[in-house]
Amino acid sequence: MSKAILNTELQSLLARKNLQQKELSIDAKISNSSMNGYVNQKHPVPVTKAVDIAKTNGDDLFISQMSYKYLGFIKSMDGPLAEICTTAELDIFQKMESEERKERKNRAEVLIVQSKIRNLENFEYDELKQYALEFLDEIIVELAIVFSILKIIGMSIQEAIRIKMPEWIARKYMKG
């Protein structure tokens, strides 16, 4: 069974939701002593318990952090910048990241095509890597914007995905 240290994430969750540790343990049906061990970094959290915690509070940031810790998925932007910026301010950062990526786009497109007809040199792989990493910068900021907007309208990321999934399947972005 997969386990991860989530003390920082749990402490942030408690603060965001204005919950006491005991309330969270009751809601998630986890003993108070176990929850205390998770919150105070005495024990790693089994994935099943992390899922129970996530289900009880619907906190997108915690779910994102949990997905990162257990599965290696992209977590949402949770640094100080995300905490102090409005959606409009985050959009400015997204535009900056987009411009940085676009500076590399033409060269990356050429290399992608060339990779189909010849072996790329190491420096060319590095160029493609930098392009992909710039894309990730942009995606992280875009996710922060989406999470911010969903928070305003009181919708979780899971609910938004459930709403969009039929459309994504119809467009052949995802399998049914």
Legacy VTK file of the C-alpha trace (Angstrom):
# vtk DataFile Version 3.0
C-alpha trace
ASCII
DATASET POLYDATA
POINTS 176 float
0.000 0.000 0.000
1.327 3.402 -0.952
1.998 5.895 1.836
3.168 9.509 1.878
3.977 12.203 4.410
1.171 14.793 4.184
1.644 16.813 7.351
2.161 20.148 5.563
-0.774 19.504 3.252
-3.020 18.490 6.164
-2.031 21.527 8.218
-2.828 23.776 5.249
-6.134 21.992 4.725
-7.111 22.501 8.364
-6.281 26.205 8.122
-8.107 26.704 4.779
-11.228 24.920 5.979
-11.016 26.420 9.469
-11.220 22.921 10.944
-9.858 21.382 14.076
-7.886 18.176 13.723
-10.553 16.304 15.695
-13.285 17.487 13.305
-11.325 16.241 10.303
-10.688 12.866 11.936
-14.410 12.455 12.707
-15.467 13.510 9.189
-12.946 11.152 7.557
-13.690 8.322 10.014
-10.046 8.146 11.084
-9.047 7.805 14.709
-7.914 11.031 16.331
-4.579 9.469 17.299
-3.913 8.402 13.691
-4.876 11.839 12.401
-2.576 13.422 14.988
0.271 11.246 13.689
-0.482 12.288 10.099
-0.719 15.993 10.906
2.410 16.016 13.067
4.543 13.949 10.642
4.833 11.012 12.970
3.228 8.649 10.438
2.904 8.513 6.650
-0.685 8.520 5.405
-1.894 5.399 3.564
-3.456 6.309 0.223
-6.832 4.929 1.332
-6.887 7.304 4.322
-5.825 10.242 2.137
-8.735 9.453 -0.194
-11.089 9.371 2.798
-9.821 12.791 3.884
-10.182 14.150 0.347
-13.743 12.835 0.003
-14.886 14.482 3.233
-13.813 18.011 2.388
-13.737 18.357 -1.408
-10.721 20.653 -1.223
-9.225 20.859 -4.724
-5.815 21.929 -3.488
-5.543 18.981 -1.105
-6.716 16.591 -3.827
-4.146 18.030 -6.213
-1.374 17.748 -3.625
-2.421 14.194 -2.813
-2.421 13.242 -6.505
1.097 14.622 -6.796
2.401 12.801 -3.713
0.902 9.402 -4.545
0.723 9.351 -8.323
3.191 11.945 -9.535
0.473 13.997 -11.252
0.820 17.719 -11.728
-0.149 19.453 -8.541
-1.771 22.825 -8.515
0.163 26.011 -7.923
0.223 26.335 -4.138
3.110 28.697 -3.442
2.828 32.197 -2.003
2.157 33.633 -5.467
-1.027 31.575 -5.832
-2.197 32.610 -2.375
-1.904 36.360 -2.930
-2.829 36.739 -6.591
-6.292 37.307 -7.961
-7.507 35.442 -11.028
-6.759 38.521 -13.152
-3.228 38.775 -11.758
-2.632 35.082 -12.376
-3.736 35.650 -15.959
-0.860 38.128 -16.336
1.578 35.408 -15.204
-0.052 32.964 -17.623
0.525 35.403 -20.482
4.181 35.774 -19.464
4.631 31.988 -19.402
2.888 31.702 -22.759
5.244 34.258 -24.301
8.276 32.380 -22.962
6.965 29.160 -24.523
6.131 30.826 -27.833
9.740 32.046 -28.121
10.752 28.378 -28.422
7.742 27.158 -30.423
8.978 27.499 -34.011
12.243 25.723 -33.324
10.437 22.999 -31.358
7.975 22.378 -34.194
10.836 21.971 -36.659
12.620 19.560 -34.335
9.463 17.520 -33.774
9.075 17.039 -37.525
12.774 16.339 -38.013
12.693 13.725 -35.254
10.506 11.619 -37.560
13.161 11.498 -40.284
16.453 11.569 -38.382
17.976 11.114 -34.950
18.189 14.402 -33.122
21.411 15.637 -31.578
21.626 15.925 -27.779
21.402 19.729 -27.877
18.221 19.408 -29.978
16.663 17.091 -27.392
17.564 19.725 -24.809
15.764 22.361 -26.883
12.641 20.204 -27.013
12.928 19.542 -23.305
13.062 23.278 -22.564
10.015 23.837 -24.752
8.091 21.135 -22.875
9.170 22.585 -19.528
7.977 26.053 -20.579
4.650 24.448 -21.470
4.459 22.993 -17.954
5.055 26.445 -16.453
2.122 27.743 -18.452
-0.118 24.813 -17.500
0.589 25.235 -13.776
-0.480 28.880 -13.877
-3.547 28.005 -15.970
-4.554 25.382 -13.411
-4.245 27.969 -10.656
-6.599 30.234 -12.616
-9.115 27.408 -13.108
-8.985 26.459 -9.414
-9.434 30.112 -8.451
-12.496 30.523 -10.662
-14.012 27.238 -9.498
-13.537 28.338 -5.899
-15.458 31.557 -6.627
-18.394 29.630 -8.106
-18.298 26.907 -5.441
-17.476 24.041 -7.792
-14.834 21.375 -7.309
-12.425 20.332 -10.015
-13.957 16.844 -9.913
-17.413 18.259 -10.620
-16.079 20.412 -13.460
-14.350 17.383 -14.990
-17.528 15.300 -14.699
-19.419 18.048 -16.554
-16.778 18.328 -19.317
-16.048 14.603 -19.766
-18.937 13.850 -22.179
-17.783 16.733 -24.394
-14.167 15.567 -24.276
-15.254 12.058 -25.214
-17.399 13.395 -28.093
-14.428 15.432 -29.355
-12.240 12.307 -29.126
-9.949 13.944 -26.541
-10.663 11.055 -24.155
-11.927 7.509 -24.459
-15.366 6.731 -23.079
LINES 1 177
176 0 1 2 3 4 5 6 7 8 9 10 11 12 13 14 15 16 17 18 19 20 21 22 23 24 25 26 27 28 29 30 31 32 33 34 35 36 37 38 39 40 41 42 43 44 45 46 47 48 49 50 51 52 53 54 55 56 57 58 59 60 61 62 63 64 65 66 67 68 69 70 71 72 73 74 75 76 77 78 79 80 81 82 83 84 85 86 87 88 89 90 91 92 93 94 95 96 97 98 99 100 101 102 103 104 105 106 107 108 109 110 111 112 113 114 115 116 117 118 119 120 121 122 123 124 125 126 127 128 129 130 131 132 133 134 135 136 137 138 139 140 141 142 143 144 145 146 147 148 149 150 151 152 153 154 155 156 157 158 159 160 161 162 163 164 165 166 167 168 169 170 171 172 173 174 175
